[in-house]
Amino acid sequence: EPEIAEIDFAKYARMAQEAGSPVAELLAENKEMLAAVQKRLNEAREALPAIVSICDDDMDPKNVMWFRGKPYVIDLECLAYGNPVGAFVDLALQWAGMVNGAYRKENLVAFYEGYRSAYDNGFLAYDALYGIAYTWVEWLEYNIRRALGLEGNGEDERQLGEWEVRNTVARIKALGEAEEKICGTLRELRVREMEGVFDRASALMKAIEDTMAYTEKGSGIETPAAKAKATRAAKKLRKELQETIGKLEAYYESPLWKEDFEADEQGRFPAGMKRGVLSEDGVYDLLEEYAET
């Protein structure tokens, strides 16, 4: 079951006002915005696919040490069973620089491509789960409570809470301002990935046709050993084609393809970007050819 955030920011704003807290005005000005992004967070959590794996939800840049070009993950108290899709969204944004407001598209691209090449769980709609980024509202609640003296002890703790409230509200606002740009990049990465799948399926179809023609001619495969080798090669190609077509078909028949097609119609992809997978007939024709073959 998804973990639902239920933070009453209007109540905290009133409590801060009554206590004369320095963060009272900030909370009053932003209580509607904070309630809205909390709603986005809960909707994204409810939309997560039912996948569980061992996740490190704190694998941000400060917890990855590099030695001679190799990464070592430290500080593992957050290692637990969790949803890898939610962890991906959160960590991708952290590595892209959104923690300190210095967004770098190339970092997001590298994180996405590295992750997808190592672990393909079949999920592609990462842009639709941008609401996961607003997990910061939970950190904000903790620091509001510190600022109001409800958590921690002493004046230093209270002042630290006030500083973190200001910092976290600014971070949440920055995430909102960057949403369209980041979701556009995630959409672009999805289409580029599926374009690669489309190209690979087309290449495999051609290779299988060539193998079939070669086998029918009988040239060079007169011996039993040669025939066995040709059969194994053809079987391997067919297996890879079946898996590749499965990925392509799942994308083509999902709402994502239509959304990406419409985004293409609206000119939301970079000029010159290869995207034959979004042609109206390209994927359909390939799937029909596969069925016939």
Kinemage of the C-alpha trace (Angstrom):
@kinemage 1
@onewidth
@group {chain A} dominant
@subgroup {mainchain}
@vectorlist {calphas} color= white
{ca glu a 1} P 0.000 0.000 0.000
{ca pro a 2} L 1.304 3.491 -0.804
{ca glu a 3} L 2.467 5.662 2.078
{ca ile a 4} L 0.175 8.708 2.079
{ca ala a 5} L 1.306 12.079 3.432
{ca glu a 6} L -1.302 13.820 5.590
{ca ile a 7} L 0.306 17.098 6.671
{ca asp a 8} L -1.980 19.971 7.686
{ca phe a 9} L 0.059 22.969 6.543
{ca ala a 10} L -2.776 25.417 7.335
{ca lys a 11} L -2.703 24.198 10.942
{ca tyr a 12} L 1.075 24.617 11.158
{ca ala a 13} L 0.761 28.117 9.693
{ca arg a 14} L -1.725 29.032 12.460
{ca met a 15} L 0.504 27.522 15.132
{ca ala a 16} L 3.499 29.475 13.833
{ca gln a 17} L 1.447 32.682 13.805
{ca glu a 18} L 0.285 32.128 17.391
{ca ala a 19} L 3.848 31.375 18.515
{ca gly a 20} L 5.243 34.451 16.769
{ca ser a 21} L 7.648 32.233 14.813
{ca pro a 22} L 9.888 33.821 12.149
{ca val a 23} L 8.555 31.243 9.626
{ca ala a 24} L 4.888 32.129 10.224
{ca glu a 25} L 4.586 34.480 7.245
{ca leu a 26} L 6.401 32.073 4.919
{ca leu a 27} L 4.047 29.228 5.826
{ca ala a 28} L 0.954 31.417 5.538
{ca glu a 29} L 1.978 32.583 2.063
{ca asn a 30} L 2.670 29.065 0.809
{ca lys a 31} L 0.117 26.846 2.597
{ca glu a 32} L -2.046 26.371 -0.538
{ca met a 33} L 0.999 25.570 -2.678
{ca leu a 34} L 2.264 23.071 -0.097
{ca ala a 35} L -1.134 21.383 0.102
{ca ala a 36} L -1.205 21.121 -3.708
{ca val a 37} L 2.240 19.528 -4.022
{ca gln a 38} L 1.427 17.123 -1.170
{ca lys a 39} L -1.607 16.043 -3.232
{ca arg a 40} L 0.704 15.538 -6.241
{ca leu a 41} L 3.021 13.429 -4.079
{ca asn a 42} L 0.190 11.182 -2.902
{ca glu a 43} L -1.174 10.767 -6.441
{ca ala a 44} L 2.281 9.758 -7.687
{ca arg a 45} L 2.744 7.256 -4.869
{ca glu a 46} L -0.648 5.714 -5.621
{ca ala a 47} L 0.331 5.428 -9.310
{ca leu a 48} L 3.601 3.587 -8.655
{ca pro a 49} L 3.759 0.132 -10.291
{ca ala a 50} L 3.673 -2.806 -7.886
{ca ile a 51} L 7.404 -3.548 -7.923
{ca val a 52} L 9.512 -4.231 -4.824
{ca ser a 53} L 13.274 -4.503 -4.631
{ca ile a 54} L 16.089 -3.635 -2.234
{ca cys a 55} L 16.550 0.140 -2.528
{ca asp a 56} L 18.882 2.717 -1.057
{ca asp a 57} L 16.734 5.839 -0.874
{ca asp a 58} L 19.695 7.899 0.386
{ca met a 59} L 22.109 7.193 -2.471
{ca asp a 60} L 22.564 10.862 -3.307
{ca pro a 61} L 25.944 12.330 -4.364
{ca lys a 62} L 27.210 12.851 -0.797
{ca asn a 63} L 26.834 9.108 -0.090
{ca val a 64} L 28.777 7.840 -3.101
{ca met a 65} L 32.554 7.994 -2.717
{ca trp a 66} L 34.795 7.627 -5.759
{ca phe a 67} L 38.172 5.879 -5.650
{ca arg a 68} L 40.235 5.345 -8.811
{ca gly a 69} L 37.152 5.779 -10.967
{ca lys a 70} L 34.986 3.297 -9.062
{ca pro a 71} L 31.968 4.252 -6.923
{ca tyr a 72} L 31.461 3.022 -3.360
{ca val a 73} L 28.112 3.554 -1.622
{ca ile a 74} L 28.307 4.513 2.067
{ca asp a 75} L 25.868 5.366 4.876
{ca leu a 76} L 23.476 2.463 4.373
{ca glu a 77} L 20.930 3.004 7.149
{ca cys a 78} L 18.246 3.726 4.504
{ca leu a 79} L 18.781 0.389 2.743
{ca ala a 80} L 15.440 -1.445 2.764
{ca tyr a 81} L 12.740 -3.005 0.621
{ca gly a 82} L 11.080 -0.313 -1.456
{ca asn a 83} L 9.768 0.690 -4.849
{ca pro a 84} L 12.624 1.133 -7.345
{ca val a 85} L 10.564 3.399 -9.620
{ca gly a 86} L 9.952 5.895 -6.826
{ca ala a 87} L 13.602 5.671 -5.790
{ca phe a 88} L 14.662 6.300 -9.390
{ca val a 89} L 12.624 9.514 -9.689
{ca asp a 90} L 13.883 10.862 -6.375
{ca leu a 91} L 17.540 9.985 -6.931
{ca ala a 92} L 17.619 11.059 -10.581
{ca leu a 93} L 16.551 14.562 -9.550
{ca gln a 94} L 19.104 14.654 -6.756
{ca trp a 95} L 21.931 13.643 -9.107
{ca ala a 96} L 20.639 16.174 -11.653
{ca gly a 97} L 21.344 18.916 -9.102
{ca met a 98} L 17.851 19.804 -7.898
{ca val a 99} L 18.948 19.538 -4.250
{ca asn a 100} L 20.989 22.714 -4.583
{ca gly a 101} L 19.022 24.280 -7.443
{ca ala a 102} L 21.790 23.774 -10.023
{ca tyr a 103} L 19.934 21.570 -12.527
{ca arg a 104} L 22.103 19.902 -15.172
{ca lys a 105} L 20.314 18.079 -17.960
{ca glu a 106} L 23.398 16.005 -18.825
{ca asn a 107} L 23.402 14.537 -15.299
{ca leu a 108} L 19.753 13.515 -15.588
{ca val a 109} L 20.435 11.925 -18.983
{ca ala a 110} L 23.455 10.010 -17.632
{ca phe a 111} L 21.501 8.774 -14.607
{ca tyr a 112} L 18.570 7.628 -16.758
{ca glu a 113} L 20.680 5.875 -19.386
{ca gly a 114} L 22.933 4.182 -16.825
{ca tyr a 115} L 19.995 2.946 -14.782
{ca arg a 116} L 17.979 1.727 -17.753
{ca ser a 117} L 20.952 -0.128 -19.239
{ca ala a 118} L 21.501 -1.972 -15.934
{ca tyr a 119} L 17.910 -2.603 -14.868
{ca asp a 120} L 14.917 -2.705 -17.192
{ca asn a 121} L 11.720 -3.380 -15.241
{ca gly a 122} L 9.510 -2.475 -18.200
{ca phe a 123} L 8.310 0.804 -16.675
{ca leu a 124} L 8.639 3.895 -18.884
{ca ala a 125} L 6.317 6.631 -17.573
{ca tyr a 126} L 8.785 8.328 -15.241
{ca asp a 127} L 7.599 11.792 -16.285
{ca ala a 128} L 4.097 10.987 -15.012
{ca leu a 129} L 5.500 10.384 -11.514
{ca tyr a 130} L 7.212 13.732 -11.063
{ca gly a 131} L 5.077 14.216 -7.943
{ca ile a 132} L 7.492 11.869 -6.142
{ca ala a 133} L 9.899 14.818 -6.133
{ca tyr a 134} L 7.710 16.493 -3.526
{ca thr a 135} L 8.707 14.034 -0.777
{ca trp a 136} L 10.417 17.152 0.572
{ca val a 137} L 7.098 18.123 2.199
{ca glu a 138} L 7.757 15.431 4.808
{ca trp a 139} L 11.196 16.855 5.583
{ca leu a 140} L 9.535 20.263 5.731
{ca glu a 141} L 7.033 19.082 8.343
{ca tyr a 142} L 9.835 17.760 10.537
{ca asn a 143} L 11.609 21.110 10.379
{ca ile a 144} L 8.430 23.098 11.024
{ca arg a 145} L 8.087 21.083 14.198
{ca arg a 146} L 11.709 21.835 15.085
{ca ala a 147} L 11.157 25.539 14.421
{ca leu a 148} L 8.116 25.506 16.738
{ca gly a 149} L 9.933 23.604 19.486
{ca leu a 150} L 7.868 20.452 18.978
{ca glu a 151} L 10.936 18.382 17.976
{ca gly a 152} L 14.457 18.543 19.362
{ca asn a 153} L 15.819 20.525 22.284
{ca gly a 154} L 17.287 23.970 22.689
{ca glu a 155} L 17.575 27.231 20.821
{ca asp a 156} L 20.165 25.943 18.334
{ca glu a 157} L 17.799 23.183 17.244
{ca arg a 158} L 14.944 25.658 16.824
{ca gln a 159} L 17.068 28.014 14.713
{ca leu a 160} L 18.262 25.114 12.569
{ca gly a 161} L 14.628 24.171 12.014
{ca glu a 162} L 13.802 27.737 10.917
{ca trp a 163} L 16.694 27.717 8.443
{ca glu a 164} L 15.639 24.346 7.012
{ca val a 165} L 12.014 25.489 6.657
{ca arg a 166} L 13.115 28.419 4.478
{ca asn a 167} L 15.533 26.241 2.530
{ca thr a 168} L 13.019 23.450 1.946
{ca val a 169} L 10.189 25.740 0.836
{ca ala a 170} L 12.601 27.293 -1.681
{ca arg a 171} L 13.574 23.812 -2.892
{ca ile a 172} L 9.944 22.762 -3.365
{ca lys a 173} L 9.283 25.935 -5.367
{ca ala a 174} L 12.350 25.252 -7.534
{ca leu a 175} L 11.079 21.723 -8.231
{ca gly a 176} L 7.759 23.158 -9.376
{ca glu a 177} L 9.432 25.686 -11.655
{ca ala a 178} L 11.639 22.988 -13.225
{ca glu a 179} L 8.873 20.401 -13.700
{ca glu a 180} L 8.020 21.111 -17.340
{ca lys a 181} L 11.669 21.133 -18.375
{ca ile a 182} L 12.579 17.944 -16.507
{ca cys a 183} L 9.468 16.031 -17.608
{ca gly a 184} L 10.229 17.057 -21.191
{ca thr a 185} L 13.701 15.546 -20.857
{ca leu a 186} L 12.296 12.309 -19.397
{ca arg a 187} L 9.811 12.107 -22.275
{ca glu a 188} L 12.599 12.694 -24.781
{ca leu a 189} L 14.727 9.960 -23.173
{ca arg a 190} L 11.810 7.513 -23.367
{ca val a 191} L 11.318 8.180 -27.074
{ca arg a 192} L 15.058 7.869 -27.764
{ca glu a 193} L 15.114 4.543 -25.918
{ca met a 194} L 12.109 3.212 -27.809
{ca glu a 195} L 13.573 4.458 -31.074
{ca gly a 196} L 16.553 2.206 -30.309
{ca val a 197} L 14.174 -0.711 -29.684
{ca phe a 198} L 12.389 0.036 -32.977
{ca asp a 199} L 15.683 0.119 -34.890
{ca arg a 200} L 16.868 -3.097 -33.257
{ca ala a 201} L 13.609 -4.887 -34.111
{ca ser a 202} L 13.914 -3.753 -37.735
{ca ala a 203} L 17.531 -4.968 -37.894
{ca leu a 204} L 16.598 -8.343 -36.396
{ca met a 205} L 13.771 -8.767 -38.886
{ca lys a 206} L 16.234 -8.160 -41.717
{ca ala a 207} L 18.783 -10.575 -40.218
{ca ile a 208} L 16.170 -13.316 -39.873
{ca glu a 209} L 14.988 -12.812 -43.458
{ca asp a 210} L 18.588 -13.066 -44.651
{ca thr a 211} L 19.136 -16.211 -42.572
{ca met a 212} L 15.987 -17.799 -43.975
{ca ala a 213} L 17.049 -17.001 -47.528
{ca tyr a 214} L 20.538 -18.323 -46.840
{ca thr a 215} L 19.154 -21.551 -45.371
{ca glu a 216} L 16.743 -22.090 -48.248
{ca lys a 217} L 19.572 -21.761 -50.756
{ca gly a 218} L 21.558 -24.339 -48.814
{ca ser a 219} L 24.849 -22.682 -49.706
{ca gly a 220} L 27.593 -23.425 -47.200
{ca ile a 221} L 25.458 -25.519 -44.853
{ca glu a 222} L 25.748 -28.918 -46.469
{ca thr a 223} L 27.326 -30.548 -43.403
{ca pro a 224} L 25.341 -31.466 -40.285
{ca ala a 225} L 27.599 -29.243 -38.176
{ca ala a 226} L 26.973 -26.253 -40.447
{ca lys a 227} L 23.226 -26.889 -40.405
{ca ala a 228} L 23.221 -27.109 -36.606
{ca lys a 229} L 25.178 -23.863 -36.340
{ca ala a 230} L 22.769 -22.085 -38.706
{ca thr a 231} L 19.789 -23.406 -36.732
{ca arg a 232} L 21.234 -22.184 -33.419
{ca ala a 233} L 21.944 -18.750 -34.898
{ca ala a 234} L 18.402 -18.481 -36.265
{ca lys a 235} L 16.906 -19.560 -32.931
{ca lys a 236} L 18.956 -16.955 -31.066
{ca leu a 237} L 17.830 -14.229 -33.465
{ca arg a 238} L 14.188 -15.252 -33.152
{ca lys a 239} L 14.353 -15.198 -29.347
{ca glu a 240} L 15.878 -11.718 -29.283
{ca leu a 241} L 13.355 -10.510 -31.852
{ca gln a 242} L 10.467 -11.864 -29.796
{ca glu a 243} L 11.694 -9.982 -26.687
{ca thr a 244} L 12.343 -6.786 -28.638
{ca ile a 245} L 8.972 -6.886 -30.380
{ca gly a 246} L 7.341 -7.456 -26.979
{ca lys a 247} L 8.844 -4.201 -25.649
{ca leu a 248} L 7.875 -2.312 -28.779
{ca glu a 249} L 4.329 -3.662 -28.828
{ca ala a 250} L 3.796 -2.867 -25.130
{ca tyr a 251} L 4.849 0.745 -25.741
{ca tyr a 252} L 2.823 1.107 -28.940
{ca glu a 253} L -0.358 -0.205 -27.333
{ca ser a 254} L 0.016 1.877 -24.155
{ca pro a 255} L -1.264 5.451 -23.618
{ca leu a 256} L 2.370 6.572 -23.609
{ca trp a 257} L 2.787 6.199 -27.363
{ca lys a 258} L -0.228 8.376 -28.036
{ca glu a 259} L 0.997 10.989 -25.535
{ca asp a 260} L 4.434 11.027 -27.173
{ca phe a 261} L 2.868 11.188 -30.642
{ca glu a 262} L 0.805 14.210 -29.594
{ca ala a 263} L 3.872 15.845 -28.040
{ca asp a 264} L 5.643 15.344 -31.370
{ca glu a 265} L 2.714 16.935 -33.206
{ca gln a 266} L 3.053 19.934 -30.869
{ca gly a 267} L 6.757 20.282 -31.692
{ca arg a 268} L 7.968 19.446 -28.185
{ca phe a 269} L 10.969 17.352 -29.254
{ca pro a 270} L 14.325 18.744 -30.423
{ca ala a 271} L 14.580 19.500 -34.119
{ca gly a 272} L 16.440 16.752 -35.935
{ca met a 273} L 15.801 14.156 -33.224
{ca lys a 274} L 15.297 10.725 -34.802
{ca arg a 275} L 11.826 9.460 -33.889
{ca gly a 276} L 10.581 6.989 -36.493
{ca val a 277} L 8.923 5.083 -33.650
{ca leu a 278} L 6.343 7.887 -33.540
{ca ser a 279} L 5.414 7.634 -37.203
{ca glu a 280} L 1.790 6.599 -37.645
{ca asp a 281} L 2.595 3.596 -39.844
{ca gly a 282} L 6.147 2.621 -38.885
{ca val a 283} L 5.520 0.488 -35.796
{ca tyr a 284} L 2.225 -0.894 -37.101
{ca asp a 285} L 3.841 -2.074 -40.333
{ca leu a 286} L 6.741 -3.683 -38.464
{ca leu a 287} L 4.386 -5.537 -36.114
{ca glu a 288} L 2.355 -6.759 -39.094
{ca glu a 289} L 5.514 -7.953 -40.824
{ca tyr a 290} L 6.584 -9.747 -37.661
{ca ala a 291} L 3.211 -11.495 -37.409
{ca glu a 292} L 3.463 -12.652 -41.013
{ca thr a 293} L 7.040 -13.849 -40.592
